[in-house]
Amino acid sequence: MSSQVLPRCQCCQEVPAEGLYDGIRIQGILFCSECCHRIALSSTDSFFYQRFLSGVKKALFPMKY
């Protein structure tokens, strides 16, 4: 029985396909490559964009959010 602790994306809460080496980290908070790709294609008024932005703010300013 393996007791691996895998990272989860701050935005989609999924374990990234490539594990530790997938996506970007900001202040130790992971954003998977799929969500990074989706954010590049999203409009600024979409729900996904706002959720991603909230995650980035939480990573950069943990005491405020």
N, C-alpha and C positions, 0 to 999 in steps of 0.2 A: 504494500500500500504506500503510495507516494503522497507526501503532504506538501505539494508545491503551492506557493502563494504567487498567483499570477496577477499582473497589473490589470486594471480596468480603466477604460477611457472615461474621462470626466464627463464627456458629452453624451455618449450613447450607453455607458455602463457595461459595455461588452469587453471581453478579453480580446485584444488585438490578434489578428491572424499570425503575425510574426512574433508574438510575445513581447519580450523586453525591448526588442529592436525595431518595433513598428511605431511610426508616428513621431511626434515631438513631445518633449517634456518642457514645461515652464515651471520653474521653482519646484520641481519634483512631481508635478501633476501631469499625467499623461493625456495626450489627445491623439487617438489612433489616426493612421494615414487615411482611412476611409472618411472619417469626419473632416480631416484637413482638406481632402479633395472636395467633399460636399460643400464646405464653407467657401471655397474658391468659386463655386458655381452658384451660390445662393445670393438672393437679393437681400439688402440690409433690413427690409421690413418682414422677412420671413421668421417664423417661429424658431427654426433651426439656427439661424444666424444669431438671434437673441439669446438662445440657450448656450451657444458656443461662446458668445461674448461674456455671458455671465460666468462661465467656467474660467475664462481667461482672467476676468476681474478677481475671481476668488483666488486664483493662483498668485496674482500679483499683489493683491491687497487683502490678505486673509483676515485681518482684524475688522475690516469694514463690511465684509459680506459674509 
